[in-house]
Amino acid sequence: MTLKFGVLWPFRNPESVAWDEFYRSHLDLIVESERMGFDEAWLTEHHFIDDGYSPSLFPIGAAIAARTERIRIGTFLLLLPLHNAVRVAEDTATLDIISGGRFDLGVGLGYRPGEFDAQGIPARERASRMQESLPLLRRLLSGENVTFDGKYNRLNNIRISPPVLQKPHPPIWVGGTAPKAIERAANMGVHFLSGGPGSAAVYDDALRANGRDPRDFHVAATLPTFVAPTTQQAWEIAAEPLRYMTAGYLRWNAEAKGASTGDSPTLPSVEEIVRRQSMDFFGGDMLVGSPQDVIEKIERYRSGARLTHLVAGMALPGMHPDEIRSGMELFAREVIPHFREPRSR
């Protein structure tokens, strides 16, 4: 299977650019990514982050759909326990129609307690809400008349209208790192938003245990990415945004574990990152360097894990749109062609 390439768009604005200008510039970049040859634009959800990490994915997806023709639009991922299943189903159907059948719905648990508790949704209920809502969501998207009396959802003979364009429903993806979450995706027979190389193997084993062929299902992974003409240039441009991004994730992981943010590992300075030309990202590598560096890193990743969709985190927080654009252009011109299967004559 040909490897698909997408870009992750978190819409993070730590430099406090005027919000309308910021959104316009990133939507323009997404339109350009289609012209460059990327296959997908992936959106990602968080809440109450000072830099505006995108909290509302369906409006962004509709804006992308209205300005593009080919590129697929996906969520990596929507925090399903925060949302009403009927609302998600109706929004999914509407976006699927607006996009002409180009929408993929990826969902997951979330992990930051503050995103849940602050809204009156206990974080401890995340897994049980997800377990109840996900099958219900698929039934709604499949066009069923649904009556359901559960702990969190009570529906009486509901059938969403208008229906989805893709049949039986848009592709559904489930993300996770815990074995139970990974097995849930395999048990339901949906695609997998991977949390790392090891989780893909767990997913494939669970698919086989359910009598399913892994070749029928996709695995996507997102990795911090930046490519420049030389390794040195890539790290000089990307080091500061990468450090900012990693520091945030470390704080949020400490929050999720109930630890003090002061217990997070000490990050190297920007200067040290540039000198080393490397940076740890939760035990994994970053796709940063020259085109050849990045090709080799992708090949190493694929040698250790099944991967059908690479979601490149190139829209790094604080990076100027011109730098994002140049990185995407070089990636599209010199990295993507390396992984395209030769066309038959």
C-alpha positions in Angstrom: 0.0 0.0 0.0 1.3 3.4 -1.0 2.2 5.6 2.0 -0.1 8.6 2.3 1.2 11.9 3.5 -0.7 14.5 5.5 0.1 17.6 7.6 -1.2 18.1 11.2 -2.7 21.6 11.8 -3.1 22.5 15.5 -3.6 26.2 14.8 -1.3 27.2 17.7 -0.4 30.9 18.0 2.1 31.5 20.7 3.3 34.7 19.0 -0.1 36.3 19.5 -0.6 37.2 15.8 -4.1 38.7 15.2 -6.4 35.7 15.2 -8.1 36.4 11.9 -4.8 36.9 10.2 -3.4 33.7 11.8 -6.3 31.5 10.8 -6.3 33.0 7.3 -2.6 32.3 6.8 -2.9 28.7 8.0 -5.9 28.0 5.9 -4.0 29.4 2.9 -1.2 27.0 3.7 -3.6 24.1 3.7 -4.9 25.1 0.3 -1.2 25.2 -0.9 -0.5 21.8 0.6 -3.1 20.3 -1.8 -1.3 21.9 -4.7 2.0 20.5 -3.5 0.6 17.0 -3.5 -0.1 16.2 0.1 -3.0 13.7 0.6 -4.6 14.9 3.8 -5.1 17.8 6.2 -5.5 16.5 9.8 -6.9 18.6 12.6 -6.3 18.1 16.3 -8.3 19.2 19.4 -7.4 20.7 22.8 -9.1 23.2 25.1 -8.1 26.2 27.2 -4.6 26.4 25.9 -3.2 30.0 25.9 -1.8 29.7 22.4 -5.3 28.8 21.1 -4.6 25.1 20.3 -7.7 24.4 18.1 -10.8 23.7 20.2 -13.4 23.5 17.4 -12.6 21.2 14.5 -15.7 21.0 12.4 -15.8 24.7 11.5 -12.1 24.5 10.5 -12.8 21.3 8.5 -15.7 23.0 6.7 -13.5 26.0 5.8 -10.9 23.7 4.3 -13.5 21.7 2.4 -14.9 24.9 0.9 -11.5 25.9 -0.5 -10.1 22.6 -1.7 -11.1 19.9 -4.2 -9.0 16.8 -3.6 -7.3 16.7 -0.2 -8.9 14.6 2.5 -9.8 16.2 5.8 -9.4 14.2 9.1 -9.4 14.6 12.8 -6.3 13.4 14.7 -8.2 13.4 17.0 -11.6 14.6 18.2 -11.9 14.2 22.0 -15.1 12.1 21.8 -15.9 11.9 25.6 -16.3 15.7 25.6 -19.0 15.7 22.9 -22.6 14.6 22.4 -22.7 11.6 20.0 -25.7 13.0 18.0 -24.0 16.3 17.5 -20.8 14.6 16.3 -22.8 12.5 13.9 -24.7 15.4 12.5 -21.5 17.5 12.2 -19.7 14.6 10.5 -22.5 14.1 8.0 -22.6 17.8 7.2 -18.8 18.1 6.7 -18.8 14.9 4.6 -21.4 16.5 2.3 -19.6 19.9 2.1 -16.3 18.2 1.3 -17.8 15.8 -1.3 -17.0 12.7 0.7 -13.5 13.7 1.8 -13.9 13.5 5.6 -12.3 11.0 8.0 -13.4 11.0 11.6 -10.7 10.2 14.1 -11.6 10.1 17.8 -9.9 9.4 21.1 -10.1 9.6 24.9 -8.1 12.7 25.7 -5.8 12.8 28.7 -5.8 16.3 30.3 -8.1 16.3 33.3 -8.6 20.1 33.2 -10.3 19.8 29.8 -12.9 17.6 31.3 -13.3 18.6 34.9 -13.6 22.3 34.1 -16.6 21.5 31.9 -18.4 19.3 34.5 -17.4 16.1 32.7 -15.4 14.0 35.2 -12.1 13.0 33.7 -12.5 9.6 35.3 -15.5 8.9 33.1 -13.5 9.3 29.8 -13.2 5.6 29.0 -16.7 4.7 29.9 -18.1 7.6 27.9 -16.0 6.6 24.9 -17.0 3.0 25.2 -20.7 3.9 25.1 -20.5 6.7 22.5 -18.3 5.1 19.8 -20.6 2.2 18.8 -23.6 4.6 19.0 -21.8 7.1 16.7 -21.1 4.5 14.1 -24.8 3.4 14.1 -25.9 7.0 13.6 -23.5 7.5 10.8 -24.6 4.3 9.2 -28.1 5.6 8.8 -29.8 3.5 11.4 -32.9 4.6 13.4 -31.4 4.5 16.9 -33.1 4.0 20.2 -30.7 3.8 23.1 -30.9 4.1 26.9 -27.4 4.3 28.3 -25.6 5.9 31.1 -24.6 9.0 29.1 -26.8 8.8 26.0 -30.6 8.5 25.8 -32.0 8.5 22.2 -35.5 7.8 21.1 -35.9 6.7 17.5 -33.2 9.1 16.1 -32.0 9.0 12.5 -29.7 11.8 11.4 -30.6 13.8 8.3 -29.0 14.7 6.0 -27.1 11.4 5.8 -23.4 11.0 5.2 -22.2 10.9 1.6 -19.6 8.1 2.1 -21.1 4.7 2.5 -21.6 2.9 4.8 -20.1 5.9 6.7 -16.9 8.0 6.6 -13.7 6.2 7.6 -13.6 6.0 11.4 -10.3 6.0 13.3 -9.6 5.5 17.0 -6.5 6.7 18.7 -4.8 5.4 21.8 -1.7 4.2 23.6 -3.2 1.9 26.3 -3.7 -1.7 25.3 -7.5 -1.5 26.0 -7.8 1.5 23.7 -5.9 -0.2 21.0 -7.9 -3.4 21.3 -11.1 -1.4 21.2 -10.2 -0.1 17.8 -9.4 -3.6 16.5 -12.5 -5.1 18.1 -14.7 -2.5 16.3 -12.9 -2.9 13.0 -11.9 0.7 12.6 -8.6 2.3 11.6 -5.9 3.2 14.1 -4.3 6.5 15.0 -1.1 5.1 16.4 0.7 6.4 19.6 4.0 4.8 18.5 5.6 1.9 16.7 4.8 -0.7 19.4 1.1 0.2 19.4 0.7 -0.7 15.7 1.9 -4.3 16.5 -0.7 -4.6 19.3 -3.4 -3.3 17.0 -2.5 -5.8 14.3 -2.4 -8.7 16.7 -5.9 -7.7 18.0 -7.2 -7.5 14.5 -6.1 -11.0 13.8 -7.6 -12.2 17.1 -10.9 -10.8 15.8 -10.6 -12.6 12.5 -9.6 -9.5 10.6 -6.8 -9.0 8.1 -4.5 -6.0 9.0 -4.1 -5.3 5.3 -7.7 -4.1 5.3 -7.1 -1.4 7.9 -5.0 1.7 8.1 -2.5 2.9 10.7 -1.6 6.6 11.0 1.2 8.2 13.1 2.0 11.8 13.6 5.6 12.9 14.1 7.2 16.4 14.6 8.6 17.2 11.2 10.7 19.9 9.5 12.9 19.6 6.4 15.4 22.2 5.1 18.2 22.0 2.4 20.7 21.0 5.1 20.5 19.3 8.5 22.0 22.3 10.2 19.5 24.7 8.7 16.6 22.4 9.6 17.6 22.3 13.3 18.4 26.0 13.4 14.9 26.9 12.2 12.9 24.2 14.1 14.7 23.9 17.4 12.8 26.7 19.2 9.3 25.7 18.1 10.1 22.1 18.8 11.2 22.9 22.3 8.2 25.0 23.0 5.9 22.2 21.7 7.6 19.4 23.7 7.6 21.5 26.9 3.8 21.9 26.6 3.2 18.2 26.1 5.4 17.4 29.0 3.4 19.7 31.3 0.1 18.2 30.1 1.4 14.6 30.7 2.5 15.6 34.2 -1.0 17.0 34.7 -2.6 13.8 33.5 -0.5 11.7 35.9 -1.3 14.0 38.8 2.4 15.0 39.1 3.8 18.5 39.6 4.9 20.1 36.4 8.2 20.6 38.1 8.7 16.9 37.9 8.9 17.0 34.1 12.3 16.2 32.6 14.5 19.2 32.0 14.7 20.0 28.3 18.0 21.0 26.6 18.4 24.6 25.5 17.7 25.6 22.0 21.4 26.0 21.4 22.0 22.5 22.7 19.3 21.0 20.5 20.9 22.7 17.5 24.4 21.5 18.5 23.2 17.9 19.0 21.0 18.0 15.9 18.5 15.8 17.7 15.8 15.9 20.3 13.9 13.2 22.1 10.1 13.2 21.6 8.7 10.8 24.2 11.2 8.1 23.3 10.9 8.6 19.6 12.8 10.5 16.9 11.7 13.7 15.1 11.6 13.9 11.3 14.0 16.9 11.2 16.9 17.4 8.8 17.7 17.4 5.2 15.4 15.6 2.7 17.7 12.6 2.8 17.8 12.6 6.6 14.0 12.6 6.7 13.7 9.8 4.1 16.0 7.6 6.1 14.1 8.3 9.4 10.8 7.4 7.8 12.3 4.2 6.4 13.6 3.3 9.8 10.2 3.9 11.3 8.5 1.8 8.7 11.0 -1.0 9.2 9.8 -1.3 12.8 6.1 -0.7 12.5 3.3 -0.9 9.9 2.4 2.6 8.7 -0.1 3.6 6.0 -0.5 7.3 6.7 2.3 9.6 7.9 0.9 12.8 9.5 3.8 15.3 9.5 3.7 17.9 12.3 5.1 20.7 10.2 2.9 23.6 11.3 5.0 24.0 14.4 3.9 26.5 17.0 5.5 29.9 16.6 7.0 29.1 13.2 6.4 31.8 10.6 4.1 30.8 7.7 6.9 31.3 5.2 9.1 28.8 7.0 6.2 26.3 7.2 5.6 26.8 3.5 9.3 26.2 2.6 9.4 23.1 4.7 6.3 21.7 3.1 7.5 22.5 -0.4 10.8 20.7 0.1 9.1 17.8 1.7 6.7 17.5 -1.1 9.3 17.8 -3.8 12.0 15.6 -2.4 10.6 13.3 0.3 7.1 12.2 -0.9 8.3 11.0 -4.4 10.7 8.6 -2.7 7.8 6.7 -1.2 5.4 6.7 -4.2 5.0 3.4 -5.9 6.0 3.5 -9.6 3.0 3.7 -11.9 2.3 0.9 -14.2 2.8 1.6 -17.9 
